[in-house]
Amino acid sequence: MRAISKLAALLLVGAAPVPAFAQASYDSTTRMFRLDGGDVTYSFKVNAQGILQSVYWGRRLPDRAPLAAPELSGLSGFDIAANVVPQEYAGQGGGLYAEPALKVAYPDGNRDLVLYYRSHRIDGDAVHVTLSDLDRPLFVTLTYRIDRGTGVIARSAVIENRGTGDVRLDQVAAAGLTLPVAYDYKLHFSTGRWAAEWTLRERAITPGATVLESRRGSTGSENNPWFMVTRNGTDEAKGPAWIGALAWSGSWRLNFNQDVTGRVRIVGGYNPFDFAYRLQPGGKLETPIFYVGFSDAGKGGASRIFHRFQREEVLPKHGGRLPLRKVLYNSWEATEFDVNEAGQIALAERAATLGVERFVMDDGWFGGRNSDRAGLGDWSVNRTKFPNGLTPLIDKVKSLGMDFGLWVEPEMINADSDLYRAHPDWVMQFKGRPRSEGRNQLVLNLARTDVRDYMLATLDGLLKNNDIAFLKWDYNRNWSEPGWPDADVADQQAIYVAYVHNLYWILDELRKRHPGVEIESCSGGGGRIDMGIMARTDQMWPSDNTDPLDRMQIQDGYTQAYAPATMMAWVTDSPHWVNKRQTTLAFRFLSAMQGGLGIGTNLNKWQDIDFTIARAYVAAYKRIRATVQQGDLYRLNRPDDADPRWTNLYVSADRKQAALFTLVANTHKLDVMPAIALTGLDPDAQYRIESMDGQTLPATVPPSASGAYWMRHGLDVTLRGDFQGVGVILTRR
């Protein structure tokens, strides 16, 4: 009690209230913090006990709105105040049974942690609040930074040991979030596996936690670290929707639960599974950023503010701007490991005739890489396949008007490689235990500084010695036996943090040294996609599954949280290797044109008509590319009994152009389909409409009409048959 009384004076310390127009403010009378951005207000306070208590997160409130939150007490002897107060960042102690943000252990056996407010600092659009334990010198600095345009908030924490002895961190979150009392919350998230990523799920949030996580050492495909929470009545276009994503490319966990008071608590950060982090005296641990947003315009509105935020604030810029994704060709499905100079040049010549802008040579160009059983780790050019190195191929590709890209998988190693024979100690392992292989490969322990430095030097040399504009950075397995035998025993489980920090360091350093090079994050498809890797790479590979119908579901799940500007989609061969499904080339293009367009077919097998069709669609895509990648996405329809079509609309920011895609798997019984009501257009402007393939539209479709017409009357497009689709472009006159 004496320690709490000492805090009374501290509660009066703080900055004077900031003018109403400021993005972040503190009222010393009410001890209330408030952040405003976009159409969002986020507020929390220091309560009478000195605990940081959640107050409000939702649609923006008037500047002088009387924000208030009751001083809460316990419900009973079973649920005392610590378990009832919705804490912004709860320590595991003081009677807390809800999910903690921070759990620690001291050498003397104490595991109790109660965090009290100490001070704060306001810095423009950010608030930094420092908390500390009741009497131990463990400090936590929370950062809240709100984006002026979208209202997306970046939450993070820094844990600091100011004592003289070690502290073990057993659970560390980036943030805790609270939604007010209600009993109709729904959680939306995605699940998956290789070739089946981004399957959307929905479940009610009730007492009894839902845990989304990866224990795999990387982001993983089984779950992805994003979520959306809605209420009854929320749909694609209206109603409250809260959205969030953890920016972390290692093991992670998100916990959702309705507490004993009916509030929803969300806690996200490092996965505590197999986690222990020694914080030595003077040591600090900074958490990943937990990005969260809110929209009152339904699920679609929440997605669009996240997309905009990623484009404007997260993705790397080149020359101060966000570049458009180039149309690329990738050689994997044509040649697999059987690459050589003549064969790649032949493919490049064919790709150039389509209007391709980037030619990417995939696996098989290095070391003894003739299959997936050998060569990983030996990143020197295979002189049997390329006797004169890569320069003749690169020069030819550039002479054809394309830039050159290359596949790499630098975090992995084959046992059959020169690197492994020289450094078997560099792989993740527990001494004396078997080492499990995945795809015939092991994982290099990137937590080691010697491995980190070797990897950077190797990639830096590759880029210095070759005119490479693009790296497809792959990662084809998850961790097993995550040992670090050369580290002190107390630090070995820090591998979960140190590995990812060193990965980020390498990517950041490569971007500094080679600012013109673009990078794609790939992990056997969508196994490493998150806003942490997104801040360091330019595009993502959502799935190895490029079946055009499966891709509609995959791309739908992906774009719930992540911007189409980052999403690569390829046209590949038919029948497709996943489902043996036969589809037309036009259908495949209409599916793939809804992100960054790539072509991965075996062009050696194409007929003249295929090249003609492809050239037309590539030309059409270039006309709408900026709108698809950097405009607003409206998910107009998903297949159901009322309408079997997948229908997406992309509208440019200035509303001068729109691109509509509508595709169907199959139709039945001459069913007539409803008109497609567009949205997001300028109602008073006239829009000319045309088909992406140059074909004449049905007579029921006027060649030009007002935005109001297209949004109210709609567009009549009835599809007939299996795997049919239409793409149209609307241009403001």
C-alpha positions in Angstrom: 0.0 0.0 0.0 2.9 2.4 0.7 4.1 1.9 -2.9 0.7 2.7 -4.3 0.5 5.9 -2.2 3.9 7.0 -3.6 2.2 6.9 -7.0 -0.4 9.5 -6.1 2.1 12.4 -6.7 3.2 10.8 -9.9 -0.3 10.7 -11.3 -0.4 14.5 -11.2 2.8 14.7 -13.3 2.1 15.2 -17.0 2.0 17.5 -19.9 -0.6 20.3 -20.0 -3.6 19.5 -22.3 -2.7 19.8 -26.0 -4.9 21.9 -28.3 -7.9 20.1 -29.7 -6.5 19.9 -33.2 -3.5 17.8 -32.0 -3.4 14.2 -32.9 -2.4 13.1 -29.4 -3.3 14.7 -26.1 -3.4 14.3 -22.4 -5.8 15.9 -19.9 -4.1 16.2 -16.5 -7.4 16.8 -14.8 -9.0 13.6 -15.9 -5.7 11.8 -16.5 -7.1 10.9 -19.9 -5.0 10.2 -23.0 -6.6 10.6 -26.5 -5.5 10.0 -30.0 -7.4 11.1 -33.1 -6.7 10.2 -36.7 -8.8 9.6 -39.8 -12.3 8.9 -38.5 -11.0 7.2 -35.3 -10.6 8.1 -31.7 -8.6 5.9 -29.2 -8.6 6.8 -25.5 -7.2 5.4 -22.3 -6.6 6.8 -18.8 -4.6 6.4 -15.6 -7.1 5.1 -13.0 -7.1 5.9 -9.3 -4.9 2.9 -8.6 -2.3 4.0 -11.1 -3.2 1.3 -13.7 -3.5 2.2 -17.4 -7.1 1.5 -18.3 -8.8 1.3 -21.7 -11.6 3.8 -22.3 -12.6 4.0 -26.0 -11.7 2.8 -29.5 -14.1 3.5 -32.3 -15.5 6.1 -34.6 -14.1 9.6 -34.1 -15.7 11.6 -31.3 -16.1 15.4 -31.2 -13.0 17.3 -30.0 -14.6 18.2 -26.6 -16.5 15.0 -26.1 -16.7 14.1 -22.4 -14.7 10.9 -22.3 -15.1 9.1 -19.1 -14.6 5.6 -17.7 -15.8 4.3 -14.3 -13.4 3.4 -11.5 -13.8 -0.4 -11.5 -13.7 -2.6 -8.5 -13.8 -6.4 -8.2 -16.9 -8.5 -8.9 -16.3 -10.9 -6.0 -13.5 -12.5 -4.1 -13.0 -14.7 -7.1 -12.5 -11.7 -9.5 -10.8 -8.8 -7.8 -10.1 -5.5 -9.5 -6.9 -6.7 -11.3 -9.1 -9.2 -13.3 -11.9 -6.7 -14.0 -10.1 -3.5 -15.0 -9.5 -3.6 -18.8 -5.8 -2.9 -18.7 -3.8 -1.5 -21.7 -0.8 -3.6 -20.8 -1.3 -6.1 -18.0 1.4 -7.8 -16.0 0.9 -11.3 -14.8 0.2 -10.6 -11.1 -2.0 -9.0 -8.5 -4.8 -11.4 -9.1 -5.0 -11.3 -12.9 -6.5 -14.4 -14.6 -7.1 -12.8 -18.0 -4.4 -13.1 -20.7 -1.4 -11.0 -19.6 0.7 -8.9 -21.9 3.9 -9.5 -19.9 4.9 -12.5 -17.7 8.3 -12.5 -16.0 10.4 -14.6 -13.5 13.1 -13.3 -11.1 16.1 -15.3 -9.9 14.6 -15.2 -6.3 11.5 -17.0 -7.5 9.2 -14.0 -7.6 6.8 -14.2 -10.6 4.4 -11.4 -9.6 4.3 -8.3 -11.8 1.9 -5.3 -11.5 2.6 -2.4 -13.8 1.8 1.2 -12.7 1.9 4.5 -14.5 5.1 6.5 -14.0 5.3 9.1 -16.7 4.6 9.9 -20.3 5.7 11.9 -23.3 3.8 13.3 -26.3 5.6 13.5 -29.6 3.5 14.8 -32.4 1.1 12.0 -33.3 2.5 9.6 -30.7 2.1 9.0 -27.0 4.9 7.2 -25.0 3.8 6.0 -21.6 6.2 4.5 -19.1 5.1 1.9 -16.6 7.0 0.0 -14.0 6.5 -2.7 -11.4 5.3 -2.0 -7.9 8.7 -2.2 -6.4 11.1 -3.9 -8.9 13.1 -1.9 -11.4 11.4 -3.4 -14.5 10.1 -0.7 -16.8 7.8 -0.9 -19.8 7.5 2.0 -22.3 4.3 1.8 -24.4 4.2 3.6 -27.8 0.9 4.6 -29.4 1.3 6.3 -32.8 -1.8 7.2 -34.9 -1.9 7.8 -38.6 -3.6 11.1 -39.5 -5.1 9.8 -42.7 -6.5 6.4 -41.7 -6.6 6.3 -37.9 -4.5 3.2 -37.9 -2.6 2.9 -34.6 0.8 1.4 -34.2 1.2 -0.2 -30.8 4.4 -1.5 -29.3 6.3 -1.9 -26.1 9.9 -1.8 -24.9 10.8 -3.9 -21.8 13.8 -2.6 -19.8 15.7 -4.1 -16.9 17.1 -1.3 -14.8 18.0 -3.6 -11.9 21.2 -5.4 -11.0 20.1 -9.0 -11.7 18.7 -10.9 -14.6 15.0 -11.1 -15.4 13.5 -13.9 -17.5 10.7 -12.8 -19.8 8.3 -15.7 -20.4 5.5 -13.9 -22.3 5.8 -10.6 -24.1 3.0 -8.9 -26.0 3.1 -5.8 -28.2 -0.2 -4.6 -26.9 -3.5 -5.4 -25.2 -6.8 -4.1 -26.7 -10.3 -3.9 -25.3 -13.7 -3.7 -26.9 -16.7 -2.6 -24.9 -19.3 -4.9 -23.3 -21.4 -6.6 -26.0 -22.4 -10.2 -26.8 -22.6 -10.2 -30.5 -18.9 -9.9 -31.5 -17.6 -12.1 -34.4 -14.0 -12.9 -35.1 -12.8 -13.1 -38.7 -9.4 -14.7 -39.5 -7.7 -17.0 -42.0 -6.4 -20.6 -41.8 -4.5 -22.7 -44.3 -1.6 -24.9 -45.3 0.7 -25.2 -48.3 -1.3 -24.6 -51.6 -4.4 -23.8 -49.5 -3.7 -20.6 -47.8 -6.0 -17.8 -46.8 -9.2 -19.7 -46.1 -11.6 -17.3 -44.3 -13.1 -18.4 -41.0 -15.7 -16.8 -38.7 -16.6 -17.5 -35.1 -18.4 -15.8 -32.3 -16.3 -14.4 -29.5 -17.5 -15.8 -26.3 -16.0 -16.7 -22.9 -13.4 -19.3 -23.7 -10.4 -18.0 -25.6 -9.7 -18.3 -29.3 -6.0 -18.5 -30.0 -4.4 -17.8 -33.4 -0.7 -18.6 -33.6 2.4 -19.8 -35.3 4.9 -22.0 -33.5 6.8 -22.5 -36.7 9.6 -19.9 -36.3 8.1 -17.9 -39.1 4.7 -16.4 -39.9 3.3 -19.6 -41.2 0.3 -20.5 -43.4 -1.7 -22.3 -40.7 -2.9 -19.0 -39.4 -1.9 -15.4 -40.4 -1.4 -12.7 -37.8 -4.3 -10.5 -38.8 -7.9 -10.4 -37.5 -11.1 -8.5 -38.0 -13.9 -8.2 -35.4 -17.4 -7.2 -36.3 -20.9 -7.0 -34.7 -24.2 -8.3 -35.7 -25.4 -6.3 -38.7 -21.9 -5.5 -40.0 -21.5 -6.5 -43.6 -19.2 -5.7 -46.4 -20.4 -2.1 -46.7 -21.7 -0.9 -43.3 -21.3 -1.4 -39.6 -18.4 -1.4 -37.2 -15.3 -3.4 -38.0 -12.0 -3.5 -36.0 -9.0 -4.8 -37.8 -5.4 -5.6 -36.7 -2.2 -7.3 -37.8 1.0 -8.1 -36.0 4.1 -7.0 -37.8 6.3 -10.0 -37.0 7.8 -12.7 -39.2 8.6 -15.2 -36.4 6.5 -17.3 -34.0 3.5 -15.2 -32.9 0.2 -15.5 -31.0 -3.1 -13.5 -30.9 -5.5 -14.3 -28.0 -9.2 -13.3 -28.1 -11.5 -13.8 -25.2 -14.6 -12.3 -23.6 -13.8 -11.6 -20.0 -15.9 -12.0 -16.8 -17.4 -8.5 -17.4 -18.4 -9.1 -21.0 -15.6 -7.1 -22.6 -13.5 -8.5 -25.4 -9.8 -8.5 -24.7 -7.2 -9.0 -27.5 -3.6 -9.6 -26.7 -0.9 -10.1 -29.4 2.8 -10.5 -29.6 5.6 -13.1 -29.4 4.4 -16.6 -29.0 5.1 -17.8 -25.5 5.4 -21.4 -26.7 9.0 -22.5 -26.0 9.8 -18.8 -25.3 12.2 -17.5 -22.7 14.2 -14.3 -23.1 16.9 -13.4 -20.5 17.0 -9.6 -19.9 20.3 -8.8 -18.3 20.9 -5.6 -16.3 20.5 -2.7 -18.6 19.0 -4.9 -21.3 16.0 -4.0 -23.4 13.6 -6.0 -25.6 11.5 -4.1 -28.1 8.3 -5.9 -29.3 7.0 -6.0 -32.9 4.4 -3.4 -33.9 0.8 -4.3 -33.6 -1.2 -2.3 -36.1 -4.9 -1.8 -35.5 -7.6 0.1 -37.2 -11.3 0.8 -37.2 -14.0 1.5 -39.8 -17.7 2.2 -39.5 -18.0 1.3 -43.2 -18.1 -2.5 -42.7 -15.5 -5.1 -43.5 -14.7 -3.6 -46.8 -14.1 -0.2 -45.2 -11.7 -1.8 -42.7 -9.8 -3.5 -45.4 -9.5 -0.3 -47.5 -8.0 1.7 -44.6 -5.5 -1.0 -44.0 -4.6 -1.2 -47.7 -4.1 2.6 -47.8 -2.0 2.6 -44.7 0.2 -0.1 -46.1 0.7 1.7 -49.3 1.4 5.0 -47.7 3.3 4.1 -44.5 4.6 0.6 -44.6 5.8 -0.5 -48.0 9.3 0.6 -49.2 9.4 3.6 -51.5 11.7 4.0 -54.4 12.7 7.6 -55.2 10.1 8.7 -52.7 7.2 6.9 -54.3 5.5 3.5 -54.3 6.3 1.9 -57.7 3.8 -0.2 -59.6 4.5 -3.9 -59.8 6.0 -4.9 -63.1 4.5 -7.6 -65.3 6.9 -10.5 -64.8 7.6 -13.8 -66.3 9.0 -16.6 -64.1 10.7 -19.7 -65.6 10.0 -22.3 -62.9 7.0 -24.1 -64.4 8.7 -24.2 -67.8 12.1 -25.6 -66.7 12.1 -26.3 -63.0 15.8 -27.2 -62.2 16.8 -27.7 -65.8 18.0 -24.2 -66.5 20.7 -23.1 -68.9 21.7 -20.0 -70.8 20.1 -21.0 -74.2 16.9 -22.2 -72.7 16.4 -19.1 -70.5 17.1 -16.8 -73.5 14.5 -18.6 -75.6 11.9 -18.1 -72.9 12.9 -14.5 -72.5 12.5 -13.8 -76.2 9.0 -15.2 -76.1 8.1 -13.4 -72.9 9.2 -10.1 -74.4 6.7 -10.4 -77.2 3.9 -10.4 -74.6 4.8 -7.0 -73.1 6.5 -8.6 -70.0 8.7 -6.1 -68.1 10.7 -8.4 -65.8 12.2 -11.8 -66.5 12.9 -14.0 -63.4 15.0 -17.1 -63.5 14.0 -19.4 -60.7 15.7 -22.3 -58.9 18.6 -24.4 -60.4 21.2 -21.8 -61.5 23.7 -22.2 -58.6 26.1 -24.7 -57.1 25.2 -28.4 -57.6 21.6 -27.6 -57.8 20.1 -30.2 -60.2 17.3 -31.2 -57.7 16.1 -30.1 -54.3 18.6 -32.5 -52.7 21.8 -30.5 -53.2 23.3 -27.1 -53.6 21.4 -24.8 -51.2 24.0 -22.6 -49.5 26.4 -22.5 -52.4 25.4 -19.2 -54.1 27.9 -19.3 -56.9 26.8 -19.6 -60.6 26.8 -23.2 -61.9 29.4 -22.9 -64.7 28.2 -26.1 -66.4 24.8 -24.4 -67.0 26.2 -20.9 -67.4 29.8 -21.2 -68.7 30.2 -17.4 -68.9 28.3 -16.6 -65.7 25.0 -14.7 -65.7 26.1 -11.7 -67.7 25.2 -12.9 -71.2 21.7 -13.9 -70.1 21.2 -10.6 -68.2 22.5 -8.6 -71.2 20.1 -10.4 -73.5 17.1 -9.9 -71.2 17.9 -6.2 -70.9 18.3 -5.9 -74.7 14.7 -7.2 -75.0 13.4 -4.3 -72.9 13.1 -6.3 -69.6 15.0 -6.2 -66.3 16.3 -9.3 -64.7 15.3 -11.1 -61.5 16.7 -14.1 -59.7 15.4 -16.7 -57.2 17.3 -17.2 -53.9 16.7 -19.1 -50.7 19.5 -17.9 -48.5 18.2 -19.0 -45.1 18.4 -22.7 -46.1 21.1 -25.3 -46.7 21.3 -28.8 -48.1 23.5 -31.3 -46.3 24.9 -32.0 -49.8 26.6 -28.6 -50.2 30.0 -27.1 -49.8 28.7 -24.7 -47.2 27.4 -27.5 -45.0 30.6 -29.5 -45.3 32.5 -26.5 -44.1 30.1 -25.3 -41.4 27.8 -28.1 -40.1 27.6 -26.1 -36.9 25.7 -23.3 -38.6 22.4 -25.2 -38.8 19.7 -25.1 -36.1 20.2 -28.2 -34.0 20.3 -29.7 -30.5 23.6 -31.4 -29.9 23.4 -35.2 -30.1 19.8 -35.1 -31.5 18.5 -36.0 -35.0 17.9 -33.1 -37.3 14.6 -33.2 -39.2 14.7 -32.2 -42.9 11.9 -30.6 -44.8 12.2 -30.6 -48.6 15.6 -32.2 -48.1 17.0 -29.1 -46.4 18.0 -27.7 -43.0 17.6 -24.2 -41.6 20.6 -22.0 -41.0 20.8 -20.5 -37.6 20.5 -16.8 -38.6 20.6 -15.8 -34.9 24.3 -16.4 -35.1 26.2 -13.2 -36.1 28.7 -15.2 -38.3 25.8 -16.7 -40.3 24.2 -13.3 -40.6 27.4 -11.7 -41.8 28.1 -14.5 -44.3 24.6 -14.3 -45.7 24.8 -10.5 -46.2 28.2 -10.7 -47.8 27.0 -13.5 -50.2 23.9 -11.6 -51.3 25.7 -8.3 -51.5 28.3 -9.8 -53.7 25.7 -11.4 -56.0 24.0 -8.0 -56.5 27.3 -6.2 -56.9 28.6 -8.5 -59.5 25.4 -8.9 -61.6 22.9 -6.4 -62.9 20.0 -7.9 -60.9 16.9 -5.8 -60.4 14.8 -8.2 -58.4 15.2 -11.1 -55.9 12.5 -13.7 -55.3 13.4 -14.6 -51.7 12.1 -18.0 -50.9 11.8 -20.0 -47.6 10.6 -23.5 -48.1 10.3 -25.1 -44.7 9.6 -24.3 -41.0 11.8 -24.8 -38.0 12.5 -28.0 -36.2 15.0 -28.6 -33.4 15.4 -24.9 -32.8 18.6 -25.2 -30.8 21.5 -22.7 -30.5 24.1 -24.8 -28.8 26.9 -22.2 -29.0 24.9 -19.7 -26.9 24.7 -19.6 -23.2 21.9 -21.9 -22.0 19.9 -19.0 -20.6 20.0 -17.3 -24.0 19.3 -20.2 -26.3 15.6 -19.6 -26.6 16.2 -16.1 -27.6 16.7 -17.7 -31.1 13.0 -16.9 -31.7 13.8 -13.2 -31.5 17.4 -12.9 -32.7 16.8 -14.9 -35.9 14.1 -12.5 -37.1 16.0 -9.4 -36.0 19.0 -10.5 -38.1 16.8 -11.3 -41.1 15.3 -7.8 -40.9 18.8 -6.4 -40.5 20.0 -8.2 -43.7 17.0 -7.0 -45.7 17.4 -3.4 -44.4 21.2 -3.4 -45.2 20.7 -4.8 -48.7 18.1 -2.1 -49.4 20.6 0.6 -48.3 23.4 -0.8 -50.4 21.2 -1.6 -53.4 18.3 0.8 -53.3 17.0 0.0 -56.8 16.6 -3.7 -56.1 13.1 -5.0 -55.4 12.4 -8.1 -53.3 9.5 -10.6 -53.2 8.7 -12.4 -50.0 7.9 -16.0 -50.7 7.7 -19.0 -48.4 6.5 -22.0 -50.4 3.7 -19.6 -51.2 2.1 -17.5 -48.4 4.1 -18.8 -45.4 5.8 -15.6 -44.6 3.4 -12.7 -45.2 3.0 -10.0 -42.5 3.5 -6.3 -42.0 7.0 -6.8 -40.6 8.4 -8.4 -43.8 6.2 -6.1 -45.9 8.1 -3.1 -44.6 11.3 -4.6 -46.1 10.1 -6.2 -49.3 8.1 -5.0 -52.3 5.7 -7.8 -53.1 4.3 -11.0 -51.7 3.7 -14.5 -53.1 0.3 -15.5 -51.6 0.4 -19.2 -52.6 2.1 -21.7 -54.9 -1.4 -22.7 -55.9 -2.1 -20.7 -59.1 -5.2 -22.6 -60.1 -7.4 -19.6 -61.2 -10.5 -20.6 -59.4 -8.7 -21.5 -56.2 -6.8 -18.2 -56.5 -10.1 -16.3 -56.3 -10.6 -17.7 -52.8 -6.9 -17.3 -51.9 -6.8 -13.7 -53.1 -10.0 -12.9 -51.4 -8.6 -14.0 -48.1 -5.3 -12.3 -48.6 -6.9 -8.9 -49.4 -9.0 -8.9 -46.3 -5.9 -7.6 -44.6 -3.2 -6.9 -47.2 -3.1 -4.5 -50.1 -3.5 -5.7 -53.7 -0.4 -3.6 -54.4 1.6 -6.3 -52.7 -0.1 -9.4 -54.1 1.4 -11.3 -57.0 -0.8 -13.5 -59.2 0.3 -15.6 -62.1 -1.2 -17.1 -65.2 0.0 -20.7 -65.4 -0.7 -23.8 -67.5 -3.9 -25.7 -68.0 -4.8 -28.3 -66.8 -3.4 -27.0 -63.5 -1.2 -29.3 -61.4 -3.3 -28.8 -58.3 -6.8 -29.9 -59.4 -6.2 -31.0 -63.0 -8.8 -28.3 -63.9 -9.0 -27.1 -67.5 -9.6 -23.4 -67.9 -9.3 -20.9 -70.7 -6.4 -18.5 -71.0 -8.8 -15.6 -70.7 -10.2 -16.9 -67.4 -6.7 -17.3 -66.1 -5.8 -13.8 -67.0 -9.0 -12.3 -65.4 -8.1 -14.1 -62.2 -4.5 -13.0 -62.2 -5.0 -9.4 -63.2 -6.4 -8.6 -59.8 -3.0 -8.0 -58.2 0.5 -7.8 -59.6 0.4 -9.7 -62.8 2.8 -12.5 -63.5 3.1 -15.2 -66.2 4.5 -18.6 -65.3 3.4 -20.8 -68.2 5.7 -22.9 -70.4 5.8 -20.5 -73.3 7.5 -23.2 -75.4 4.2 -25.0 -75.6 2.0 -22.0 -76.6 0.3 -21.6 -79.9 0.0 -18.4 -81.9 -3.5 -17.8 -80.6 -2.2 -18.0 -77.0 0.3 -15.2 -77.7 -2.4 -13.1 -79.3 -4.8 -13.5 -76.3 -2.0 -12.8 -73.8 -0.8 -9.7 -75.5 -4.3 -8.2 -75.4 -4.7 -8.9 -71.7 -1.2 -7.7 -70.8 -2.0 -4.4 -72.7 -5.3 -4.1 -70.9 -3.7 -4.8 -67.6 -1.2 -2.0 -68.0 -4.0 0.4 -68.6 -5.7 -0.5 -65.3 -2.6 -1.5 -63.3 -2.4 1.7 -61.2 -6.1 1.4 -60.3 -5.9 -2.3 -59.4 -2.7 -1.9 -57.3 -3.2 1.5 -55.7 -6.9 2.1 -55.9 -9.8 1.1 -53.6 -11.0 -2.5 -53.7 -14.7 -3.2 -53.3 -15.7 -6.8 -52.9 -19.1 -6.7 -54.5 -20.1 -10.3 -54.4 -19.0 -13.8 -53.3 -20.6 -16.9 -54.7 -23.9 -17.9 -53.0 -27.3 -19.2 -53.9 -28.4 -15.7 -55.0 -25.4 -15.0 -57.2 -22.7 -17.5 -58.2 -20.1 -14.9 -59.3 -16.9 -13.6 -57.7 -17.1 -9.9 -58.4 -14.5 -7.3 -57.5 -14.4 -3.6 -58.4 -11.2 -1.5 -58.2 -11.7 2.3 -58.3 -8.8 4.8 -58.7 -8.3 7.3 -55.9 -9.4 10.2 -58.2 -12.4 8.2 -59.4 -11.4 8.6 -63.0 -11.2 4.9 -63.7 -12.7 1.7 -62.4 -11.9 -2.0 -63.3 -14.6 -4.6 -62.8 -13.9 -8.4 -62.7 -16.7 -10.9 -62.5 -16.0 -14.7 -62.7 -18.1 -17.8 -62.2 -17.1 -21.4 -61.7 -20.2 -22.8 -63.3 -23.8 -22.0 -64.1 -27.1 -24.0 -64.1 -30.6 -24.0 -65.5 -30.4 -20.8 -67.6 -30.4 -18.9 -64.3 -30.5 -15.1 -64.9 -28.0 -13.2 -62.8 -28.8 -9.9 -61.0 -27.4 -6.7 -62.3 -24.1 -5.7 -60.6 -24.4 -2.5 -58.7 -21.1 -0.7 -58.7 -19.9 1.7 -56.0 -17.3 4.3 -55.3 -17.8 6.2 -58.6 -18.5 9.9 -59.0 -22.3 9.9 -59.3 -22.4 13.1 -61.5 -19.7 12.0 -63.9 -20.1 10.2 -67.2 -18.2 6.9 -67.5 -17.5 5.1 -70.8 -17.4 1.3 -70.5 -15.4 -1.2 -72.6 -14.5 -4.9 -72.3 -10.9 -5.7 -71.4 -10.7 -8.3 -74.2 -12.0 -5.8 -76.8 -15.2 -7.8 -77.4 -18.5 -6.1 -77.8 -20.6 -5.9 -74.6 -24.2 -7.1 -74.6 -26.8 -4.7 -76.1 -28.3 -4.2 -72.6 -25.1 -2.4 -71.5 -25.0 1.3 -72.7 -21.6 2.5 -74.0 -21.7 5.4 -71.6 -23.7 6.4 -68.5 -23.4 8.4 -65.3 -21.8 7.1 -62.2 -25.2 7.2 -60.6 -26.6 4.9 -63.3 -23.8 2.3 -62.8 -24.3 2.4 -59.0 -28.1 2.3 -59.0 -29.1 0.5 -62.1 -26.0 -1.6 -62.3 -24.4 -3.6 -65.0 -26.1 -6.6 -66.6 -23.6 -9.4 -67.1 -25.0 -12.9 -67.2 -22.4 -15.6 -67.6 -23.0 -19.0 -69.1 -20.9 -22.2 -68.7 -18.0 -23.3 -66.7 -15.1 -21.1 -65.7 -16.4 -18.0 -67.5 -15.5 -14.3 -66.7 -15.8 -10.8 -67.9 -13.5 -7.8 -67.2 -14.6 -4.2 -68.0 -13.0 -0.8 -67.7 -14.9 2.3 -66.9 -13.3 5.6 -67.7 -14.6 9.0 -66.7 -15.2 11.2 -69.7 
